[in-house]
Amino acid sequence: MSSRFPSVAATVAEPALARRRRPLVSRLGSRATPYALLLPATAVIGAVLAYPLYFMVRLSFEHYGLFQLIRHKGEWIGTQNYSEIFHDGTFWHVVIRTLLFTTVAVSLTMVLGTLIALLLAQLGSFMRLLLTAGLIFVWATPVVVAVYIWRWMVDFEFGFVNWLLTYLHLGDFNHHDWFVNVWSGWGVITALVVWGAIPFVAITVYAGLTQVPKELVEAASIDGAGAWRIFRDVTVPLLKPIFVILISLSIIWDFQVFNQVWIMLDEQPSPDYYTMAVYAYHTSFQTSEYGLGSAIAIVMVAIMLVVSFVYIRQMVKIGEAK
C-alpha cells in the first residue's frame, strides 16, 4: 500500500525541492547561453587564425633572420626575444606612446561621435538625411584613400590646410611641415583616425537613442531635470551596453593603427612616430628580425586582450543583471 501511494509529506516535499533546484538550473543555463551562441563564430575564427597564430608564437621563441628565412628553419632561443624587448627602452617608449594615443583617440571618438548622435536626434528629417549621408561617405572611404587625401591637405608645399590658415591670417603657414614637430604630427594623425572612426560611433549611438523610451525622458523633464541630467541619468544607463561595445572596438582598432602612420609619413616614419604595429613591422621586415618582430606582436596582442577584458567583463555583468 505504501509503495503504490506515496506519503503526503513526500508529495509536498518533491515540488518544494524542484522549486529550489529550478532557479539554479535556470541561472546556469542563462549564463551558458551566451557562450554557446558564440561557439560557432569562435570555431570559425579559430580555424582561420589557429595556424598563423601558432606560427607567430613559435617564431617569437626563435632567432629568425634572413639566413633562417632562406633555410626555412629558425634557431630556438627560448625567451631571449622577450627578454631583449623587455630590456629595450625604445620598446617601452613605443608601448606608452601607443597607449596614450589610443586613450586620446578613443576618448575623442566617443565624445564627438556621441555629440553628433545627439545632434542627429534633434535635426529634421532632411538635415538628418544629409548628415547621415555624409557620415556614411566618410565611413565608406577606404583607409588608404583617406590617408592620401589628408596627406595632400597637410602637405607642406601644396596643402590646403596651410593655405587656409594663412588666408585666415592665423599665422604664416607657407611651407609649414606639420610632422617636424612631434606634437603637431601626432595631432594630424589623431585627427585622421578620429575622423574615420566618428561615423560608426555616431550612427550606432543614434540608433540607440531612437530606442530610449520617450516616457522616461518626459517624466524626467517634468521632474525638473535639465538636458544634461536627463542624458546622464536616463540616456547613458540605457545605452551602457552600446557604449561598452563601441569603446571595446575602438580600443582594438586604434591600438593597432598602422596605415595612417605608415602612409602619412611616406613609409619612413621616425622612431618618434612608432606605434606598436609600426614597430613590429619595422623590426620584422626592415631589419629582418622576424622572431623579434613576432615577440613584439605577441606582446601587442596580450596588451589588447588585457585592456579589452575590462570592457568585455562589463558586458557580461550587464547581461547577468538582466
LOMILUM-351126 format. One record per residue: residue in three letters; x, y, z of N, C-alpha, C in turn. Coordinates in steps of 0.02 Angstrom, whole numbers, plus 50000, padded with zeros to 5 digits. Last residue first. Example, Ala and Ser with C-alpha at 12.3 -4.5 7.8 and 13.67 -1.06 7.14 Angstrom:
% LOMILUM-351126
SER506424988850354506844994750357506455000250394 ALA506604971650390506154977550390506604983550390 
//
This chain:
% LOMILUM-351126
LYS510285207249186509645206749154509335199849165 ALA511485204749245511005208849282510305208349252 GLU512135197749147511925194149206511415197949246 GLY512395208149055511965202549035511705198649095 ILE513255215949132512615218849110512135213349090 LYS514315206949145513945209049205513275212049186 VAL514735206349011514485200249044514085202049106 MET515165219448994514605216948954514305210748986 GLN516245219549082515675223949095515055221749056 ARG517085210949016516815208849080516215213149099 ILE517425219048910517045212948897516725210448962 TYR518165228748978517525230648946517105224548929 VAL519245221049022518855225049069518165226649040 PHE519805215848907519475211348953519035215149001 SER520515225448838519835224048816519455219748866 VAL521745224748905521365231048906520635229748888 VAL522125211448877522065213748946521625219948950 LEU522155211448737521705206948772521595209248844 MET523155220948711522475222148688521975217748725 ILE524255214248767524035220548796523315222148775 ALA524325203248679524205202148750523955208548784 VAL524645209448558524015205948564523835204948638 MET525935214148595525405218848574524715215648580 VAL526615202348616526505206848672525955211848657 ILE526595197848483526265193948535526125198248596 ALA527375207748420526675206848401526285202948454 ILE528605205448480528275211948490527535211348474 ALA528855192648429528795193548502528445200148517 SER528965195548294528405191348316528305192048391 GLY530155202948294529525206248275528925202248297 LEU531035192748328530945198348374530295202048359 GLY530895184648214530745181948280530615187548330 TYR531325193148112530635190848113530435187948181 GLU532205204748072532205201048136531495198448147 SER532405213747966532415206447954532505202448018 THR532225226847970532855224448000532915216847995 GLN531035227147902531555231947883532235230147914 PHE530215217147953530325217447881530865222447859 SER530225217448098530175211248060530435211947988 THR530345230748139530815225748165530815219548121 HIS529255236648071529945238948059530455233648081 TYR528185229648129528315229148057529035231048041 ALA528305233748262528345226548246528505225548172 TYR528115247548245528735245048274528835237648257 VAL526805248048198527345250548155528015247748180 ALA526155242848311526085239548246526655241648199 MET526495251948410526715245048417526665241348350 THR527085266748324526605263248366526835255948372 TYR528295279048300528165271848304527565270448350 TYR528725291848291528055290348266527895282848266 ASP530025292248331529545296148370528825294748349 PRO530735285348232530545281748294530045285648337 SER529945291048078530495291048127530265287348190 PRO529305282247937529195285848000529825285548044 GLN529165280147793529815281147826529725284847892 GLU528035280447717528325273947731529025274447763 ASP527565293547724527915291347664528315284847676 LEU526755296247830527455298147836527885295047780 MET525545290647792525585297947802526305300347803 ILE525835276947794525735280347730525815287947738 TRP526015274647934526495272247884526435276147818 VAL524895279748000525565282148016526045280647959 GLN523825273147941523795280447949524485283347963 ASN524175259447950524165262947885524185270447892 PHE524065256948094524685256048055524675260347992 VAL523365253848251523415258448194524095257548159 GLN522985246048359523375242948305523415247348243 PHE522225254048440522855251448467523295248448412 ASP521085256448366521575261848373522245259348400 TRP520385244048372520565247148308521125252148316 ILE520245241648511520565236648468520805239948403 ILE519555253148551520205251648580520585246848534 SER518365251748477518815257348464519515256148492 LEU517805240348537518005240148467518495245748451 SER517575245648667517985239748657518245239348585 ILE516715256348641517365257648671517835251748659 LEU515605249348589515965254248547516655255748575 ILE515215241448700515415238348637515825243148595 VAL514905251648792515425246748808515675243348744 PHE513855258348727514485261848740515055256948755 ILE512885248148730513135250648665513805254148675 PRO512665246548869512925240948828513205243248762 LYS512185260048901512825257548925513085251548886 LEU510995265948872511445264748816512115261848837 LEU510415267648997510075263448948510535261548890 PRO511325276549059511225269849086510885265149035 VAL511185288048967511805284148973511705277249003 THR509825292748987510065290148923510675285648930 VAL509715295949128509215291849092509525288549030 ASP510765303249180510405298649225509905294149189 ARG511325310749073511755307149120511375301649157 PHE510215316349005510705312148969511105307849016 ILE509635323149110509255317949076509725313249039 ARG510645332249138510475327249189510065321549158 TRP510655339949020511255336249040511085330649090 ALA509345345449019509575341048964510165336848984 GLY508655344649188508885347849127509135342849077 ALA507205339949279507885338349257508055341949192 GLY505915341649323506365347349326507075345949305 ASP504975332149303505255332549371505775338049378 ILE504805333149168504285335749211504535336549282 SER505955326349128505885333449112505355336749156 ALA505675313449168506245316949198506195324449186 ALA504575310949085504485310849158505055314549192 GLU505175311748959504655316548977504545316849052 VAL506035300748967506315307448956505805312748977 LEU505115290348983505625291649035505905298649029 GLU504395291148864504045292248927504535293748984 LYS505235287648763505095294748771504755296248837 PRO506495275648783505785277248790505675284648802 VAL507705274148660507595276548728506855278448735 GLN507915271248529507585266148569507475268248641 THR508635281448474507945280648450507555275448490 LEU509875279348531509465284748556508735284148534 GLY510395269048450510205267648520509755273048549 ALA510625276248334510155270548332509925268748403 TYR511615284748385510965287548364510425282048360 VAL512645275748404512345278948462511665281948444 THR512885272448267512695267248315512355270348377 ILE513245284848212512645281348186512405275948235 ALA514405287748289513835292248287513195288648265 VAL515275276848265515045278348333514415282548331 PHE515455278048126515205271848154514915272948224 PRO515995291448113515355289448084515055283148115 ILE517275291748186516685295048211516035292448180 ALA518375286448120518015282148167517355285148191 GLY518965296048040518725289948008518305285648054 TRP519285305748136518835307448080518555301148048 VAL520235298748211519585300448241519075302048187 VAL521285298148117520995291948145520305293348174 LEU521525311948093521355307348039521015301048065 ALA521875316348222521295319248188521055314648131 THR523055308948239522485307748283521845310348251 ILE523865314848141523705307748136523095306048180 VAL523915328148189523635326748123523425319448118 GLY524535325948313523885329148310523535327748244 TRP525755320948277525285316348308524585319248310 GLY526255333348229526195327548185525705322448213 SER526255341348341525805343148286525715337248238 TRP527225333948414526555335048441526055336848386 VAL528395333948335528055327648350527345328748374 ASN528735344248200528585344248271528165337948287 VAL528695339748071529345341248101529275341348177 PHE527435338448022527735332448053528445333648078 TRP527005349647957526675347948020527025342348057 ASP527895361847884527875354547888527595352547957 HIS527455375347788527475372847857527395365247857 HIS527405383247674527925378147680528015375747752 ASN526535395447763526825393647698527415388947710 PHE525905400147874525985392947868526245390847800 ASP525835412647978526175411247915526325403747911 GLY524185415048050524915413948053525185412847983 LEU522915417348022523045414048086523785412648095 HIS522345422847907522795426947948522895424048018 LEU521685414947821521285417547877521705421747925 TYR522735411047740522215415447712521795418647767 THR523395402147824523735408347805523235413447778 LEU522425392147831522645395547893522995402147878 LEU522365388447694521775391147729521975394947792 TRP523665383647666523395389347629522815392647667 ASN523725372847754524205378347761523945384647726 VAL522665365047701522635367447770523115373347780 PHE523085361447573522505365947581522485368947650 GLY524795360347523524245358447566523705363747573 PHE525955361147451525335362347415524715360947458 GLU526965359947552527055364447495526385366147462 PHE526635351147652526985357347672527035362247614 ASP524995344347661525645344547627525975351247639 VAL523775342147714524285344947759524975345047727 MET523065336947604522805342747640523335346047684 TRP523785325647567523785331447523523565337647560 ARG523465317747678524165319247664524235325247617 TRP522115316347664522375320247720523105322147709 ILE522145308047550521795314447549522045319047604 TYR522855297047598523155301047544522805307847538 VAL521945292347693522615294547714522925298947661 ALA520855288647612520785293947662521465296747684 VAL521425278047540521195284047505521145289847554 VAL521645269047646522215271447606522025277847569 VAL520335266647693520835269847737521405272747696 PRO518935270947589519485266447609520025270147647 THR517425277547645518055279147613518605274347635 ALA516335274847723516455270447666517105271847629 TRP516345285047817516455278147840516635273547782 VAL516025295947734516675295747769516845288547790 PHE514745292047695515265293147645515955292847676 ILE514085291947817514175285547782514715286247728 LEU514095305647844514435300947888514575294347854 GLY513305310447738514005312547744514405307847789 ALA512095304247771512415302647707513155304547709 THR511825310847891511945303647891512295301347828 LEU511615323747843512175322447889512335315047892 LEU510475321747761511095324347733511695322747778 LEU509545316947856509735312747799510385315147768 ARG509435327847939509695321547967509915316947910 MET508845336947853509535338147875509845331947905 PHE507595330147839508015331647781508745332747802 SER507075328847971507195322947930507675324347872 GLY507925339648090507355337548050507555331848003 LEU508885335248239508785338148172508145335748140 GLN509075328348355508725334748359508555337748291 ALA509805317148326509155316148358508745322548360 LEU510985322748279510545319248233509845318348262 LEU511515327148402511305332048351510835328848301 LEU511815314948460511315319148492511065324548444 ALA512815311148369512205307048375511645311048408 ILE513775320848396513455320848330512825316648331 LEU514095316948528513815323548515513465323948447 THR514635304148502514015304848542513685311548531 GLY515775307648428515265303448398514605303948435 LEU516485315148524516235318448463515695314348429 VAL516705304848622516385311248639516085314448577 MET517315294348549516695293148586516335299748601 THR518455300748495517965297448452517295296648487 LEU519145305048609518875309948561518345306848517 SER519435292248665519045297248702518735302348655 VAL520205286248565519575283248584519135288348621 ALA521315295148562520905294048502520225291148520 VAL521825294348694521595300748666521125299648608 THR522125280448703521685283748751521395290248723 THR523025278648596522385275148597521885278448644 PHE524095286848638523745288248576523055284948575 LEU524445279848756524215286848759523825288748696 LEU524835267548701524295267848750524015274848755 THR525895271548619525305268348589524715268648636 ARG526805276648713526545280948661525905278048630 ILE527065264948787526745270748820526445275348768 VAL527675257248685527085254848720526705260648752 VAL528785265148650528265263748600527615261448633 HIS529505264748769529265271148743528705270148693 TRP529775251148772529325253948822529085260848803 PHE530655250148660530035246348663529545249348713 THR531725258148697531305260148641530635256548643 GLY532345250748799531985256948816531525259248760 ASP532295233848822532425238948772532015245148788 HIS531975223148896532535227048920532725232648871 PHE530975217448822530795220048888531355224148919 ILE531665212948711531205218648703531015221548771 GLU532455202648770532765208248734532295214148729 SER531525193748821531995197048867532305203148834 TYR530935189548702530545193348751530995196948800 ASN532035182848645531725188448610531325192748659 GLN532265172548739532765177848730532475183948694 THR531555161348774531255167848789531735173648777 GLY532215150748649531795151548708531505158548715 ILE532835149048531533215152848581532795154048644 TRP533025139348388532665140048451533105143548504 GLU533115145948231533535143248285533185144648351 GLY532095140948088532355145448138532775141948190 LYS532055137747920532115134647986532435139548034 HIS532235141247788531565139347811531585135747878 ARG533395146347739533405139247758532715136647777 ILE532985159447723533195155647664533185148147679 LEU532735162547856532185162947808532355158947745 GLN533975161747913533485156747933532885156747884 PHE534525173047851534825166547841534335160947857 LEU533695183347899533705181847828533995174847814 GLY533105176248056533315181748014533305179747940 TYR532575171348198532355170148129532515176348088 HIS532665162948342533045167948304532915166648230 GLU531105159948426531645158048383532035164148359 PHE529935162948486530425159348527531035157148486 SER529165168448389529365172848444529865169548491 LEU528825157848308529355162348286529615166648343 ARG527735152848384528345148848376528935153248355 VAL526815163148367527055161448434527705157548430 MET526635162248228526915168348257527175167048327 PHE526085149448216526715150848183527045157148212 TYR524885151048288525385146148310526075147748281 LEU524275160448205524435162248275524965157448303 PRO524135153148085524545159348087524735161248158 TYR523295142348137523975141148113524395147548112 ALA522095149248182522475144648225523195143948201 LEU521245156848107521815160148137522285155448175 VAL520245148348059520595152848012521245155348041 ALA519805141548172520045137648115520455141948067 GLY519395152348252519945148248273520245144248215 ILE518305156848179518885161248188519495157248208 VAL517475145348193517685147648127518305152048132 ALA517315144848333517605139148297517865141248229 THR516695156948359517355155648388517695149948351 ALA515475154848295515915160148271516625159048297 PRO514985144048377515095143348305515575148548277 LEU515015149948514515425144248494515515143548419 LEU514115159448553514755161748525515185156048497 LEU513095152348608512955155948546513605158248513 ALA513725147948724513525143048673513385146348606 TYR513865159848792514465156348770514305151148717 PRO512505162948818512925167448776513545163948750 THR512125151248900511845152648834512265157348792 ALA512645150649027512975146648975512735148448905 ARG511805158549102512505160449097512855156749040 SER510595151749089510645158649064511365160949057 GLY510935139549152510755139749081510815146649051 LEU511145143649283511695140649245511565140949170 ARG509855148049311510415152749314511005150049274 SER509105136449298508975141949251509545147049251 VAL509655129049403509715126549334509615132249284 LEU509285137149510509985135749498510095133449426 PRO507855136949502508235143249492508975142149478 ARG507605122749524507465125949460507835132549452 ARG507815118549654508305116849603508225120949539 ARG506715123049725507375125249746507895123949692 ARG505685116549660505705123849657506385126549677 ALA505975103549691506025105649621506075113149615 LEU505685103949827506375102649805506485104749733 ALA504305106149818504735111049852505465110249832 PRO503865094549753503815101149719504255106449751 GLU504245085149861504525084849793504455091449756 ALA503505087549978504215089249977504495089449907 VAL502215082849955502315090149965503045092049957 THR502475069349947502155072749890502255080249895 ALA502985066550071503415065850013503125069549953 ALA501855068950149502465072950160502925072650100 VAL500965059150106500805066250094501415070550101 SER501785045050030501515048850086501385056050067 PRO501245036249883501745039749924501415043849978 PHE500625021449847500365028049864500855031549910 ARG501355009849829500965012449773500715019549786 SER501975007449950502395008049891502015011049833 SER500945006150043501385012050047501805012949986 MET500424994050000500005000050000500435006250000 
//
